[in-house]
Amino acid sequence: MTELISSLPHPPTTADAACGPDRFWSRIAQHLAQAIGRGVYAPGARLPSEHALAAQFGVNRHTIRRSLASLGQRGLVRATQGRGTFVETFAVDLALGKRTRHRQSLTQAGMSGALQVLSSQTLCATPDQALALDLKPGDALLYVQVLGEGAGQALHVSQRYFPLPRFARLAEVAQATGSITAAFAAHGVSDYLRRHSRISARLPDRQVAALLRQPVTLPALLVTSVNVDTQGVPIEFARAWFAGSRVTLMVNHDEA
């Protein structure tokens, strides 16, 4: 256990503590979340005791208890009375903000991953798709089905629609780079913003469940979203299914 404790990131410095005690527990929680994401604590592993963590970070046990409670609320750990706190079988906290990026979210969670293009084709926009993208029904769209992975686990499968001919090579570039952001950049879009995200819990169909490697009886988190360029022109309409047992979605209200 001593080896695991020493593998943690260094405790926050005095400058970090200047944020005040109300922020200190949050920074410790983030350090622990990143350690979980990097595999310092394997799925199912027991975290060090509150006493050991308090000594590691130089704080009292109440602060550690608050940090662990925060991780529990995010679905990263579970506390078992009399036994300790254990890492969930697999859990990752992904952020949804104005600039939602798959790879950046994984980096913040302390793990690596990429996007894999499963299929692509040209379609005619349905009324719903046309409304989301400010197009006319029947206008040409590029449809791309994408699998998002992290730490070797399937995190989400998404159905994405892009206006044509503006993004004619997007699927090709995304497949080569593993990044929608890089594919946008190749088409002259250096930055883009999330206009809105709608989150609901649904039972996935058999294809989605198979790609997420979960049973059809287990709910998934469905996020429907629209991204726009810096001029406010819609560039992507997406429906992404997140594995409900592996992913916690955090809505970031502070992002500039």
Helices and strands as residue ranges (DSSP letters): H 2-6, H 14-17, H 21-37, H 50-57, H 61-73, E 77-80, E 84-87, E 92-96, H 102-108, E 115-124, H 127-132, E 140-150, E 153-163, H 170-177, H 180-186, E 192-202, H 206-212, E 220-229, E 234-242, E 247-251
